Amino acid sequence: MTSFDAPHDRLGRALRDLRISVTDRCNFRCPYCMPAEIYGEKYAFLPRPELLTFEEIERLVRLFAGAGVEKLRITGGEPLLRHQLPRLVERLAAVEGIRDLTLTTNGWLLSKYAQKLADVGLQRVTVSLDSHDDAVFGAMNGRGFGTGRVFEGIEAADAVGLRPIKINSVVERGVNEESIVPLARRFKGTGHILRFIEFMDVGTLNDWNRAKVVPAREILDRVGTEFPLEPADPNYSGEVAQRWRYADGSGEIGIVASVTSPFCRECHRARLTIEGRLVTCLFAAGGVDLRGPLREGASDEALRELISGAWRRRTDRYSEERVAQTGRDGCTPHRGRIEMYQVGG
């Protein structure tokens, strides 16, 4: 690996994590990400030639690793829909400097791919699961799918060693807050880490309103009333989830409180979109094109400068600014933000 000076942004944050969206397609239609009324059967997703190839992704990852990236997360859309994804995982697992290689999935296809992914070097998975209840889950995935195949996928991942498994649950007021305690009960003692995520205004399509946010404090109180909790230290600087251990030693939960307790000042994450744009914030309105220069024959040196320059110019702290941007109706103004399925959440 050829290293160069690891860039720091204007708030002194180093580049450490990279999230790579490998497809804009998904087999779910979750209303907070890809609502079915917009992304119907005739919706035109990006044609394959516009997506980065595996070779292009690998080359860029080597350059990002040289800039200090140590953690990679493969996302989508639903990444397991990307044809021959294990081939990409194998390539990325071999990149010098990458010490943590993970994947976020809705779990629907995980039982089919868990062994293949483990065999080629994937280390962990995060599974999105917004409710234990089939009816609630079906409404939230927009397809009416039950939870059975997701639980099968979690079990398959556990069996092949893709651990610790993290379970992400987006909590939305009036939709699934009654699932908080049952989900905690379901995963307590399993070794899996359940993480509750405050409903965020990602993209422009989820009809976000602050009244729909179930704050971290309420989530903590709901779980803690049933199962006593105690605070736990972060595993590393910049960890997004606040950690809480069960007092009886049977595991932990996490709470991602981007709305009520923003963590922008310790954010070390960049994102690579499906069409090769470098995005420096989940709430960004655009990004730096890497695919164009890449396909036009840019040298590694030129691409490094694009990457490091974009990061050095970074001033993003949207979640901290949200309070000032939230209007009297509890909403934030749309400003052309990239949709969540394009940057992988």
DRENDO-1510 file (C-alpha; in Angstrom, 1 decimal, always signed):
<recs>
REC; n; res; u; v; w
REC; 1; MET; +0.0; +0.0; +0.0 .
REC; 2; THR; +1.3; +3.4; -1.0 .
REC; 3; SER; +0.5; +5.8; +1.9 .
REC; 4; PHE; +0.2; +9.6; +1.8 .
REC; 5; ASP; -0.5; +12.2; +4.4 .
REC; 6; ALA; -3.8; +11.2; +6.1 .
REC; 7; PRO; -6.1; +14.2; +5.6 .
REC; 8; HIS; -7.9; +16.0; +8.4 .
REC; 9; ASP; -11.0; +18.2; +7.8 .
REC; 10; ARG; -11.5; +21.7; +8.9 .
REC; 11; LEU; -12.7; +20.5; +12.3 .
REC; 12; GLY; -9.7; +18.3; +12.8 .
REC; 13; ARG; -11.4; +15.0; +12.0 .
REC; 14; ALA; -9.4; +12.3; +10.4 .
REC; 15; LEU; -10.7; +10.0; +7.6 .
REC; 16; ARG; -11.1; +6.5; +9.1 .
REC; 17; ASP; -14.3; +4.8; +7.8 .
REC; 18; LEU; -15.6; +4.4; +4.3 .
REC; 19; ARG; -19.1; +3.2; +3.4 .
REC; 20; ILE; -19.5; +1.8; -0.1 .
REC; 21; SER; -22.9; +1.6; -1.7 .
REC; 22; VAL; -22.8; -1.1; -4.3 .
REC; 23; THR; -26.4; -1.0; -5.7 .
REC; 24; ASP; -29.4; +1.3; -5.7 .
REC; 25; ARG; -31.8; -1.7; -5.9 .
REC; 26; CYS; -33.6; -3.2; -2.9 .
REC; 27; ASN; -36.2; -5.9; -2.4 .
REC; 28; PHE; -37.8; -3.9; +0.4 .
REC; 29; ARG; -39.7; -0.6; +0.1 .
REC; 30; CYS; -39.3; +0.9; +3.5 .
REC; 31; PRO; -41.2; +4.2; +3.7 .
REC; 32; TYR; -38.3; +6.0; +5.3 .
REC; 33; CYS; -35.9; +5.0; +2.6 .
REC; 34; MET; -37.5; +3.8; -0.7 .
REC; 35; PRO; -41.3; +4.3; -0.6 .
REC; 36; ALA; -43.2; +2.1; -2.9 .
REC; 37; GLU; -45.3; +4.9; -4.3 .
REC; 38; ILE; -42.2; +6.4; -5.8 .
REC; 39; TYR; -40.0; +3.4; -6.4 .
REC; 40; GLY; -42.6; +1.2; -8.2 .
REC; 41; GLU; -42.2; -1.6; -10.6 .
REC; 42; LYS; -41.5; +0.8; -13.5 .
REC; 43; TYR; -38.9; +2.9; -11.7 .
REC; 44; ALA; -35.7; +3.2; -13.7 .
REC; 45; PHE; -32.7; +2.3; -11.5 .
REC; 46; LEU; -29.2; +3.1; -12.7 .
REC; 47; PRO; -28.1; +0.9; -15.6 .
REC; 48; ARG; -25.1; -1.3; -14.8 .
REC; 49; PRO; -22.5; +0.6; -16.8 .
REC; 50; GLU; -23.1; +3.6; -14.5 .
REC; 51; LEU; -22.2; +1.6; -11.4 .
REC; 52; LEU; -18.6; +1.3; -10.3 .
REC; 53; THR; -17.1; -2.0; -11.3 .
REC; 54; PHE; -15.5; -4.2; -8.7 .
REC; 55; GLU; -12.1; -3.3; -10.1 .
REC; 56; GLU; -12.8; +0.4; -9.8 .
REC; 57; ILE; -14.1; +0.0; -6.2 .
REC; 58; GLU; -11.0; -2.0; -5.3 .
REC; 59; ARG; -8.6; +0.7; -6.7 .
REC; 60; LEU; -10.4; +3.5; -4.9 .
REC; 61; VAL; -10.4; +1.5; -1.6 .
REC; 62; ARG; -6.6; +1.1; -1.9 .
REC; 63; LEU; -6.3; +4.8; -2.2 .
REC; 64; PHE; -8.7; +5.5; +0.7 .
REC; 65; ALA; -6.7; +3.0; +2.8 .
REC; 66; GLY; -3.6; +5.0; +2.0 .
REC; 67; ALA; -5.4; +8.1; +3.3 .
REC; 68; GLY; -6.1; +6.4; +6.7 .
REC; 69; VAL; -9.3; +4.4; +6.1 .
REC; 70; GLU; -9.2; +1.3; +8.2 .
REC; 71; LYS; -12.9; +0.3; +8.3 .
REC; 72; LEU; -15.1; -0.6; +5.3 .
REC; 73; ARG; -18.8; -1.1; +5.3 .
REC; 74; ILE; -20.6; -2.5; +2.2 .
REC; 75; THR; -24.1; -1.1; +1.8 .
REC; 76; GLY; -26.8; -0.4; -0.7 .
REC; 77; GLY; -29.7; -0.4; -1.5 .
REC; 78; GLU; -29.6; -4.0; -0.5 .
REC; 79; PRO; -26.0; -5.1; -1.2 .
REC; 80; LEU; -26.8; -8.8; -1.5 .
REC; 81; LEU; -28.6; -7.9; -4.8 .
REC; 82; ARG; -25.3; -6.9; -6.4 .
REC; 83; HIS; -24.3; -9.7; -8.8 .
REC; 84; GLN; -21.4; -11.8; -7.5 .
REC; 85; LEU; -20.9; -9.6; -4.4 .
REC; 86; PRO; -18.6; -12.2; -2.7 .
REC; 87; ARG; -16.0; -11.5; -5.5 .
REC; 88; LEU; -15.9; -7.9; -4.3 .
REC; 89; VAL; -15.7; -8.9; -0.7 .
REC; 90; GLU; -12.7; -11.1; -1.5 .
REC; 91; ARG; -10.9; -8.2; -3.3 .
REC; 92; LEU; -11.5; -5.8; -0.4 .
REC; 93; ALA; -10.5; -8.2; +2.2 .
REC; 94; ALA; -7.1; -8.4; +0.6 .
REC; 95; VAL; -6.5; -4.6; +0.7 .
REC; 96; GLU; -3.6; -3.7; +3.0 .
REC; 97; GLY; -4.6; -1.5; +5.9 .
REC; 98; ILE; -8.2; -2.5; +6.1 .
REC; 99; ARG; -8.8; -4.1; +9.5 .
REC; 100; ASP; -12.6; -4.2; +9.7 .
REC; 101; LEU; -14.8; -5.3; +6.7 .
REC; 102; THR; -18.5; -5.4; +7.3 .
REC; 103; LEU; -21.8; -5.4; +5.5 .
REC; 104; THR; -25.2; -3.9; +6.2 .
REC; 105; THR; -28.2; -5.9; +4.9 .
REC; 106; ASN; -31.9; -6.3; +5.4 .
REC; 107; GLY; -31.3; -9.9; +6.0 .
REC; 108; TRP; -33.7; -11.3; +3.4 .
REC; 109; LEU; -31.0; -13.1; +1.4 .
REC; 110; LEU; -28.5; -13.5; +4.2 .
REC; 111; SER; -29.0; -17.2; +4.8 .
REC; 112; LYS; -28.1; -17.8; +1.2 .
REC; 113; TYR; -24.9; -15.8; +1.2 .
REC; 114; ALA; -23.6; -16.0; +4.8 .
REC; 115; GLN; -21.2; -18.9; +4.3 .
REC; 116; LYS; -19.9; -17.6; +1.0 .
REC; 117; LEU; -19.2; -14.1; +2.5 .
REC; 118; ALA; -17.5; -15.6; +5.5 .
REC; 119; ASP; -15.3; -17.8; +3.3 .
REC; 120; VAL; -14.0; -14.8; +1.3 .
REC; 121; GLY; -13.1; -12.6; +4.3 .
REC; 122; LEU; -16.2; -10.7; +5.5 .
REC; 123; GLN; -15.9; -10.2; +9.2 .
REC; 124; ARG; -19.2; -9.0; +10.5 .
REC; 125; VAL; -22.8; -8.1; +9.4 .
REC; 126; THR; -25.3; -5.6; +10.5 .
REC; 127; VAL; -29.0; -6.5; +9.9 .
REC; 128; SER; -31.8; -4.0; +9.7 .
REC; 129; LEU; -34.9; -5.2; +11.6 .
REC; 130; ASP; -37.4; -2.6; +12.7 .
REC; 131; SER; -39.8; -4.9; +14.6 .
REC; 132; HIS; -40.2; -8.4; +15.9 .
REC; 133; ASP; -43.9; -8.4; +14.9 .
REC; 134; ASP; -44.7; -9.6; +11.4 .
REC; 135; ALA; -47.5; -7.1; +10.8 .
REC; 136; VAL; -45.5; -4.1; +11.9 .
REC; 137; PHE; -42.4; -5.4; +10.1 .
REC; 138; GLY; -44.4; -6.0; +7.0 .
REC; 139; ALA; -45.8; -2.5; +7.0 .
REC; 140; MET; -42.3; -1.0; +7.6 .
REC; 141; ASN; -40.6; -3.0; +4.8 .
REC; 142; GLY; -43.4; -2.0; +2.4 .
REC; 143; ARG; -43.7; -5.5; +1.0 .
REC; 144; GLY; -45.7; -7.3; +3.7 .
REC; 145; PHE; -42.8; -9.6; +4.3 .
REC; 146; GLY; -42.7; -11.4; +7.7 .
REC; 147; THR; -39.6; -11.7; +10.0 .
REC; 148; GLY; -38.9; -15.4; +9.5 .
REC; 149; ARG; -36.3; -15.1; +6.7 .
REC; 150; VAL; -34.5; -12.3; +8.5 .
REC; 151; PHE; -34.2; -14.3; +11.7 .
REC; 152; GLU; -33.0; -17.3; +9.6 .
REC; 153; GLY; -30.3; -15.0; +8.0 .
REC; 154; ILE; -29.2; -13.8; +11.5 .
REC; 155; GLU; -28.9; -17.5; +12.6 .
REC; 156; ALA; -26.9; -18.4; +9.5 .
REC; 157; ALA; -24.5; -15.5; +10.0 .
REC; 158; ASP; -24.0; -16.4; +13.6 .
REC; 159; ALA; -23.3; -20.0; +12.6 .
REC; 160; VAL; -20.5; -19.1; +10.2 .
REC; 161; GLY; -18.8; -16.6; +12.6 .
REC; 162; LEU; -19.9; -13.3; +11.2 .
REC; 163; ARG; -19.9; -11.8; +14.7 .
REC; 164; PRO; -20.7; -9.8; +16.6 .
REC; 165; ILE; -23.9; -9.3; +14.7 .
REC; 166; LYS; -25.5; -5.9; +15.1 .
REC; 167; ILE; -29.3; -5.5; +14.7 .
REC; 168; ASN; -30.4; -2.0; +13.6 .
REC; 169; SER; -33.9; -0.8; +14.4 .
REC; 170; VAL; -35.1; +2.6; +13.3 .
REC; 171; VAL; -37.7; +3.8; +15.8 .
REC; 172; GLU; -40.6; +6.0; +14.5 .
REC; 173; ARG; -43.3; +7.4; +16.7 .
REC; 174; GLY; -46.7; +5.9; +16.1 .
REC; 175; VAL; -45.2; +3.1; +14.0 .
REC; 176; ASN; -43.0; +0.7; +16.0 .
REC; 177; GLU; -42.1; +2.1; +19.4 .
REC; 178; GLU; -44.0; -0.7; +21.0 .
REC; 179; SER; -41.4; -3.1; +19.4 .
REC; 180; ILE; -38.6; -1.6; +21.5 .
REC; 181; VAL; -38.9; -3.9; +24.5 .
REC; 182; PRO; -39.8; -7.1; +22.7 .
REC; 183; LEU; -36.8; -6.6; +20.4 .
REC; 184; ALA; -34.6; -6.2; +23.5 .
REC; 185; ARG; -36.1; -9.3; +25.0 .
REC; 186; ARG; -35.6; -11.3; +21.8 .
REC; 187; PHE; -31.9; -10.5; +21.5 .
REC; 188; LYS; -30.9; -10.2; +25.1 .
REC; 189; GLY; -28.4; -13.0; +25.9 .
REC; 190; THR; -27.7; -14.0; +22.3 .
REC; 191; GLY; -24.4; -12.1; +21.9 .
REC; 192; HIS; -26.0; -9.9; +19.2 .
REC; 193; ILE; -26.0; -6.2; +19.7 .
REC; 194; LEU; -29.3; -4.5; +19.3 .
REC; 195; ARG; -29.0; -0.8; +18.2 .
REC; 196; PHE; -32.0; +1.6; +18.2 .
REC; 197; ILE; -31.7; +4.5; +15.8 .
REC; 198; GLU; -33.6; +7.7; +16.1 .
REC; 199; PHE; -35.7; +8.5; +13.1 .
REC; 200; MET; -33.7; +10.9; +10.9 .
REC; 201; ASP; -34.4; +13.3; +8.1 .
REC; 202; VAL; -32.2; +11.4; +5.6 .
REC; 203; GLY; -32.9; +12.3; +2.0 .
REC; 204; THR; -36.1; +14.1; +0.9 .
REC; 205; LEU; -38.7; +11.3; +0.8 .
REC; 206; ASN; -39.5; +10.1; +4.3 .
REC; 207; ASP; -41.8; +12.9; +5.4 .
REC; 208; TRP; -39.6; +13.5; +8.4 .
REC; 209; ASN; -41.0; +15.5; +11.3 .
REC; 210; ARG; -39.4; +15.9; +14.7 .
REC; 211; ALA; -42.7; +14.7; +16.3 .
REC; 212; LYS; -42.0; +11.3; +14.8 .
REC; 213; VAL; -38.7; +11.0; +16.6 .
REC; 214; VAL; -38.7; +8.7; +19.7 .
REC; 215; PRO; -35.8; +10.2; +21.6 .
REC; 216; ALA; -32.9; +8.2; +23.0 .
REC; 217; ARG; -33.9; +9.0; +26.6 .
REC; 218; GLU; -37.3; +7.4; +26.0 .
REC; 219; ILE; -35.9; +4.3; +24.3 .
REC; 220; LEU; -33.4; +3.9; +27.2 .
REC; 221; ASP; -36.2; +4.3; +29.8 .
REC; 222; ARG; -38.4; +1.7; +28.0 .
REC; 223; VAL; -35.7; -0.9; +27.9 .
REC; 224; GLY; -34.3; +0.0; +31.3 .
REC; 225; THR; -37.6; -0.3; +33.1 .
REC; 226; GLU; -37.8; -3.9; +31.9 .
REC; 227; PHE; -34.1; -4.8; +32.0 .
REC; 228; PRO; -31.8; -2.6; +34.2 .
REC; 229; LEU; -29.0; -1.0; +32.3 .
REC; 230; GLU; -25.7; +0.7; +33.1 .
REC; 231; PRO; -23.6; +2.9; +30.8 .
REC; 232; ALA; -20.6; +1.4; +28.9 .
REC; 233; ASP; -17.6; +3.2; +27.5 .
REC; 234; PRO; -17.2; +3.5; +23.7 .
REC; 235; ASN; -15.3; +0.8; +21.9 .
REC; 236; TYR; -13.4; +3.5; +20.0 .
REC; 237; SER; -13.3; +7.2; +19.4 .
REC; 238; GLY; -16.2; +8.3; +17.2 .
REC; 239; GLU; -18.4; +5.3; +17.8 .
REC; 240; VAL; -21.9; +6.4; +16.7 .
REC; 241; ALA; -23.9; +4.4; +19.2 .
REC; 242; GLN; -24.2; +5.1; +22.9 .
REC; 243; ARG; -23.5; +1.8; +24.6 .
REC; 244; TRP; -25.5; +0.4; +27.5 .
REC; 245; ARG; -24.9; -2.9; +29.3 .
REC; 246; TYR; -27.5; -5.1; +30.9 .
REC; 247; ALA; -26.8; -5.0; +34.6 .
REC; 248; ASP; -27.0; -8.8; +34.8 .
REC; 249; GLY; -24.2; -9.2; +32.3 .
REC; 250; SER; -26.3; -10.7; +29.5 .
REC; 251; GLY; -25.2; -8.3; +26.7 .
REC; 252; GLU; -25.7; -4.7; +25.6 .
REC; 253; ILE; -27.7; -2.4; +23.5 .
REC; 254; GLY; -26.8; +0.7; +21.6 .
REC; 255; ILE; -28.7; +3.9; +20.8 .
REC; 256; VAL; -27.8; +6.1; +17.8 .
REC; 257; ALA; -29.1; +9.5; +18.8 .
REC; 258; SER; -28.3; +11.6; +15.8 .
REC; 259; VAL; -31.3; +13.9; +16.4 .
REC; 260; THR; -31.2; +14.5; +20.2 .
REC; 261; SER; -27.4; +14.0; +20.8 .
REC; 262; PRO; -25.5; +14.6; +17.6 .
REC; 263; PHE; -22.0; +13.2; +17.2 .
REC; 264; CYS; -20.8; +15.2; +14.3 .
REC; 265; ARG; -17.6; +16.4; +15.9 .
REC; 266; GLU; -16.3; +12.8; +16.1 .
REC; 267; CYS; -17.5; +11.7; +12.7 .
REC; 268; HIS; -14.7; +10.1; +10.7 .
REC; 269; ARG; -17.0; +8.6; +7.9 .
REC; 270; ALA; -16.9; +9.1; +4.2 .
REC; 271; ARG; -19.3; +7.5; +1.7 .
REC; 272; LEU; -18.8; +6.2; -1.9 .
REC; 273; THR; -22.0; +6.3; -3.8 .
REC; 274; ILE; -23.1; +3.7; -6.4 .
REC; 275; GLU; -22.0; +5.9; -9.3 .
REC; 276; GLY; -18.7; +6.8; -7.7 .
REC; 277; ARG; -19.2; +10.1; -5.9 .
REC; 278; LEU; -17.3; +10.8; -2.6 .
REC; 279; VAL; -19.8; +12.1; -0.1 .
REC; 280; THR; -18.6; +13.5; +3.3 .
REC; 281; CYS; -21.9; +13.5; +5.2 .
REC; 282; LEU; -25.0; +11.3; +5.3 .
REC; 283; PHE; -27.1; +14.5; +4.8 .
REC; 284; ALA; -25.0; +15.9; +1.9 .
REC; 285; ALA; -26.6; +17.5; -1.2 .
REC; 286; GLY; -23.9; +16.3; -3.6 .
REC; 287; GLY; -20.4; +14.9; -3.8 .
REC; 288; VAL; -17.1; +14.8; -5.6 .
REC; 289; ASP; -17.1; +12.7; -8.8 .
REC; 290; LEU; -14.4; +10.0; -8.7 .
REC; 291; ARG; -15.8; +7.8; -11.5 .
REC; 292; GLY; -15.3; +10.4; -14.2 .
REC; 293; PRO; -11.6; +10.9; -13.6 .
REC; 294; LEU; -11.1; +7.2; -12.9 .
REC; 295; ARG; -12.5; +6.2; -16.3 .
REC; 296; GLU; -10.7; +9.0; -18.1 .
REC; 297; GLY; -7.4; +7.6; -17.0 .
REC; 298; ALA; -6.5; +9.7; -13.9 .
REC; 299; SER; -3.4; +8.6; -12.1 .
REC; 300; ASP; -3.4; +7.4; -8.6 .
REC; 301; GLU; -1.8; +10.7; -7.6 .
REC; 302; ALA; -4.6; +12.7; -9.1 .
REC; 303; LEU; -7.3; +10.5; -7.5 .
REC; 304; ARG; -5.5; +10.8; -4.1 .
REC; 305; GLU; -5.6; +14.6; -4.4 .
REC; 306; LEU; -9.3; +14.5; -5.2 .
REC; 307; ILE; -10.0; +12.3; -2.1 .
REC; 308; SER; -7.7; +14.2; +0.3 .
REC; 309; GLY; -8.8; +17.6; -1.0 .
REC; 310; ALA; -12.5; +16.8; -0.6 .
REC; 311; TRP; -11.9; +15.7; +3.0 .
REC; 312; ARG; -9.7; +18.7; +3.9 .
REC; 313; ARG; -12.4; +21.0; +2.7 .
REC; 314; ARG; -15.0; +19.2; +4.8 .
REC; 315; THR; -17.0; +21.3; +7.4 .
REC; 316; ASP; -20.1; +19.0; +7.7 .
REC; 317; ARG; -21.9; +19.0; +11.0 .
REC; 318; TYR; -25.5; +18.8; +9.8 .
REC; 319; SER; -27.0; +17.0; +12.8 .
REC; 320; GLU; -25.6; +19.7; +15.1 .
REC; 321; GLU; -27.1; +22.4; +12.8 .
REC; 322; ARG; -30.5; +20.6; +12.6 .
REC; 323; VAL; -31.9; +22.5; +15.6 .
REC; 324; ALA; -31.5; +25.8; +13.9 .
REC; 325; GLN; -32.9; +24.4; +10.6 .
REC; 326; THR; -36.0; +22.8; +12.1 .
REC; 327; GLY; -39.0; +25.0; +11.5 .
REC; 328; ARG; -42.0; +25.6; +13.7 .
REC; 329; ASP; -43.7; +22.6; +12.1 .
REC; 330; GLY; -40.9; +20.4; +13.3 .
REC; 331; CYS; -39.6; +19.8; +9.8 .
REC; 332; THR; -36.3; +20.6; +8.2 .
REC; 333; PRO; -36.2; +22.3; +4.8 .
REC; 334; HIS; -35.4; +20.1; +1.8 .
REC; 335; ARG; -32.2; +21.1; +0.1 .
REC; 336; GLY; -31.7; +18.4; -2.5 .
REC; 337; ARG; -30.1; +15.9; -0.1 .
REC; 338; ILE; -28.9; +12.6; -1.5 .
REC; 339; GLU; -31.3; +9.8; -0.8 .
REC; 340; MET; -30.4; +7.2; +1.8 .
REC; 341; TYR; -30.4; +4.2; -0.6 .
REC; 342; GLN; -27.7; +6.0; -2.7 .
REC; 343; VAL; -25.3; +6.5; +0.2 .
REC; 344; GLY; -26.1; +3.4; +2.4 .
REC; 345; GLY; -27.3; +5.0; +5.6 .
</recs>
